[in-house]
Amino acid sequence: MTDKALVVFDGVVKRFGSLVAVEKTDFEIRKGEFLAIMGSSGCGKTTTLRMLAGLEAPSEGEIRLAGKRINDLPTWRRDTPMVWQSLALFPFLTVRENVEFSLRMRGVDKAGRRKRVDKWLERMQITEFADRNVAHLSGGQRQRVALARSLVTEPEILLLDEPLSALDAHLKVRMQTVLSNLQRELGITFVYVTHSQSEAFSMADRVVIMSRGRIEQIGNPQEIYRAPRTRFVAEFLGSSNIFAGSVSGVNGRTVKIATPAGEFIVAPDMVKPLAKGERATFVVSGDRVHLGCEPPADGYNGIEASVVGEEFVGATAVIHLEGTGRIEIKAQKSHDELEHLNLSPGAKIWVSWRPEAAHILPCE
Ligand code: ATP
């Protein structure tokens, strides 16, 4: 355990009957960080959060909060409030009554409650709705009430389970900023479960990627994006081109890898040296490939491909291509970079990249 760890999952397993929802898990949540837990549906992210909140008991292992084992500590004694996707506000109570609820439960006197509730209504910019029934608020306003209700006890950690998924796209982006700023200003540890890469990557200091009950990778967004550890992570990020093959030559710092799409030069960014004949999978992210009409210069990698389609993604476009060996290729480029290219379906184009742009998956 490091000095910075607020929460430690130590060999934690969660089974529901014969189903293993979370496989043996070891990880730490650092004090004051914004940690996102991300993965597709059913991968065990909510179960992980619920174990931390005390809503599920681990089948094995130990969870420690600030150095103390909390496996057997009931939810109400943990001070790990949670904001839900459904928000779970009390529908017949006013905004003020919702926010002061947990202070009442803790026996805080009337004057103390008023002071704290006023502070959080103000902080979340919902003072003007204090006496309104929560049923009569917009989605964004209800979101702020749910946050105020969880933060009014000033906990050290806040758990959030897909809190923005019910909001429309515009409001979602606004609430992402509200949440990031809030977390930074308060210095509270946020643990945020989401299936959305854009939410996780835009807000979190570190991201945990889970698949089928297992942690595939933990790291900061840049690290994960640039250096995915497994094929699952690379595929999940969706922006990487994946080439699997075997090492056909080793030359100082670079290796050649033969794949069904051709032979490519890779300057491995990993510590372990690769030997001839060894299997290797590398990825090249879509923003690191270059598109052009000519084959690449010596020392670069290139593959001739035909255009399958173009997808408009705001400031950039994703060009879908098919290369030799029927390999799927994606290139993510700004509109300026694409101006002089023929991108009609079926058009031939050269895709190229530098040996340093490839990253070998260390866990394949
Ligand atoms: P989603 O994004 O769909 O919420 P998730 O990643 O949060 O998915 P979990 O809710 O943690 O996934 O579920 C992990 C696995 O455990 C799933 O297969 C789920 O069906 C199962 N599971 C979760 N809760 C229970 C329960 N109370 N009883 C039985 N199985 C459960």
Residues whose N, C-alpha, C, O or C-beta is under 5 A from the ligand:
A	BS01	ATP	F16 A21 S40 S41 G42 C43 G44 K45 T46 T47
